[in-house]
Amino acid sequence: MRVGFIGAGKMAKAMIRGLISHGIAPGEILVCTSNPVSCAAVSSEYGVRGCESPAEVAKEANILVLAVKPVHVRDVLSHPDIRMNSRHLLISVAAGIRISTLRTYVPDARIVRVMPNLCSAVMSGVSCYTMGDGTDSDDEKTVRMMLESMGRAFRIEEKDMDAVSGLSGSSPAFVFMVIDALADGGVRMGLSEEFALELAALTVEGAARTVMGTGEDPDILKENVCSPGGTTIEGVKVLEEGGLRKLISDAVVASARKSERMSKG
C-alpha cells in the first residue's frame, strides 16, 4: 500500500503519524505541498518521500489523501497533468466539498469523504466518513485503518456531514474556549496561570470520560455535582442566566450552516 498526501497541514501530519505508528513504512508515504520548504520539512521530520506535484503523487500512489484547503480543491484536481483512474482511492478531508463535486474532477476515482477534527493531532480524534459509489469493503477497511490510527471513526450518510462538521469538526475550538475560560476563573481566584490551565484541561477530560464511561445523561451528571446550597449550583446558576447552553448550541448550528453553504458552492 502506497499512500500519497496532497497537502501537508496539521491533519495530514496527524494521519502520517498514525500510519507510521500502524506499521506503514515511511518510504511508502508520499507528500507534496505548494511550498517546497514545507514539503522538505515534512519529509525530513517523518522520513516520507517528498514530491514536486500532485501529479507525481497520483502517479506513484494508489491511495490519495486530499488535504488542501477547500478553495484549492478545484485547482488541484482539475490540473491537466493530474491523472486519477479506478485504481485510485481518493480520501478527501476538504471541508464542505461533496463527493458529487469531487467526482466532476476525477470521475473514475473511488471517493471517500472524511470530516476529522484537530484532536487527531494527539491521536484522540473523531472522524466521520462517507463512502462514495464504486467503493467496496476493502476500501472501507483501508479508510477505517487510517482514521482509527488517530482516534475513533464513524461511518455516516453524506447528508449528515454538515451537522458533523458543526459538532465534532468545529467544536474542539468551542471546548478550547471553555477550558481557557475555566482557567481564567482560577487565575482570578489566585491560582497560577499554568496550574489553572492544567486543572481546567484535566477536568474537562475527566468530565468527558465520565459521560462516556457511565452512559448517564450529562444533565443528570450535572445534578449529581450540584448540592443544594453548595458552591457548584452558584456557578451553574450564572451559566444558565448567561445562556450558555443556547450559545454553544447556536455555535454548532452556525458552523453546520456554513458547511452547508460551502457544499452548495
Steps between C-alpha positions, in 0.01 A plus 500: 500500500642835395329810639541846355410826671407807299547767764695471824321701765412396855251232391733346244780487756269331752407237242864448407592443864208260537597299194861468613389392848278240330803348328491669160860560390579872459643420158152396386359843587527787254421865557487821300409857588494829313793612719823309426650603835198360689512181294868452578435558870226235513716258302789551740288478817322174413735339251236502227564572136447855380356554153499804277135492394160337556543337158814323621321381814207368296737319268682322783225434760173309475355656817481879493411726791374839386596727790498845343278794590156482335574804280792312341317174421389603153845619391666183628260243356434674168868551419568352154805306622321305771368156408264306723319186399327198652819383672495810718322523835459874564443590865396863532522690829410831333213649699175574320590328171244236401586170335293603197719809461821300530370256240466776241880534512599133538206295369683167498653510849343328801415780741460520877413819685632545853439757774776462761578740781805667649522254790632249246833679544535329840341172388170586675307607194145437390461442127179439308509368145270433205576235238433609141351291223741242363686446826505156660559329835876494446497875445307546824748282690780722372318817598414370847859389558627846409244687710514268802877541508431851631181453703140383448324461164130494414331432167217740422276599211621801309181692583622511862846631415415867553360428847812298582714787376329734745519256791811283505683696230469851645424447867858438617540876455197560720633264767839671489320826573323337796830366636658844463206662681515245783872565542438874497257458790765311694755774435252763619474308825875489553633191318799519270416506130686175431338307785153639424527392135614151599210460743249630246620268221510194727155577637350525151673177401367329814149631442504362144621163623224497761234555234646222285571265787171524689259540210308748714326804353727806545217687668470227765877507554480876544234457767720240673770764546260762629404497869217721630654819630846386387773664294436333163136603476605864535720469192238303307250778570737754343543282189126447462427870540764575236344256253800268471303205361342708221827674416688174449210338315473805273876483433467139379204592277684804358801286408275235344314765298833632370589147389166479319571825315848378405354176368266692273788703364 
